[in-house]
């Protein structure tokens, strides 16, 4: 293996770690949002207020994971982001279904609403953040 080569197992572990950081933060912020903001602002506006903070958290989590991972090719970093994004979507589907008793169709339909689409778009940044950070780390070294 060369200087940026990374094993599949390591990519899976890093992607799972990134997912874990973002999911834990999102779960905590979601609980705070539902308890403190939603009763006063409503579901939509409170979700919109949470969105930029989650994007920032996703970026910071990706930066931490990528710094610990060391140098790697952008394609490997992109794979890590895809793994984290897939796990995040899967966890949200399962959480919505099992904890909140929502049918899968309602969870998927939410992505078709303007706020749901913005949320999905923001979550998809998790795919590219590791690759962007890997590129910056490469050019600054």
N, C-alpha and C positions, 0 to 999 in steps of 0.2 A: 504494500500500500504506500502511495506517495503522500506528500504533505497535505493534502486536503481530502484524502480518501476517508470515507466513513462507512462503517458496516451498516447493514440493514437493521440489525438489532439495536445499534446505537441510535439510528434515526428514529426508530419506533420509541425508544426510551425518551429521547429528547422531545419528540412530538407529544408523547403522553405527559411528560413533565410540563410542557408549555400549556397543554390543555388543562392540567390540574391547577396550575396557578390562575389561569383566566377563569375557569369554572368556579373555583372557590371564591374568587373576588366577585364574580357575577352573582353567585348565590347569596353572598353576604349583602351586596349592594341591592339586589332584588328584594331581599327581606326588609331592608331599611326603607327602600322605595315604597313598598306595599304598606308598611306600617306608618311611616311618617309623611310621605308626600301624596300618595294616591287618595287618601280620604279628603284631602283639601283641593288637589288639582285635577283629579281624575286619572284614569289609567293612561290615556294617550299622552298628555303633557308630562306626566311623571316619567314615562318611558323615554320621552325625548330629552328630558333633563339628565337622565342617567347615561344616555348614549355617548356623549363626548368623554365622560369619565371612563367608561368601559374601553373606548378606543385608546385612550392614554394608558390605561392599565395593560391592555393587550400589547401595546408597543413596549412598555417597560418590562413586561414579563418576557417578551421575545428577546429584548436586549440582554436580559439577565441569562436566559437559557443559552443564547448564542455566544455570549462571552465565556460561559463555562464550557461550552462545547469546543471552543478553539477554532482554528482556521478550517474552512471547508469550502467546497465549490457552491456557487449559488443554487445550482440544481438540487443539491442535497439539502440546502437550507429551505428551498421551496417545498421539497418533500416533507420536511419537518412541519412546515406550516400547514400543508395539506392534511397531514395526520392529525394535527391539533384541531383543525377546522372540522374534519370529519367526526372526531370524537366529541367535539362540542355540540354539533348538530344532533348526533346520536343521543348524547346525554340530555339535551333539552327535550327531544322527543320522548324519551323514556320518563323523564321527570314530569313532564306535562301529563303524560298518560297515567303513570302510577301514583304520583303524589297529588295531582290536581284533578285526576279522573276525567281529563279531556280526551275526546276521541281524536285519533290521529288526523282525521280530516279537518278538524277545527284547528289543530296545530299547524297543519300545512296551509290552510286557508288564511291564517294570520299573516303569512308572508306575502299575500296578495294585497293587503291593506297598505296604505302609504307608510304608516309607522312600522309595520312588520317588515316591509321592504327595506326601509332605512336601517332597521336593526340587522337584517340579513346582510346588507351591504357592508355595514360596519363590522360585522363578524367576519366577513370574507377578507377583511384587511389582515386578519390573522394569518392568512395564507402567504401574503407578500412581506410582512414585517421581517420574518427571519432572513429572507433573501436580501432585502434592502440592507439590513444590519450586516449581513455577511459581506456584502459589497462595500459598505463603508469601512468595515474593519480591515478589509483587504487593501483598500486604497490608502488608509492611514498608517499601515505598517511599513 
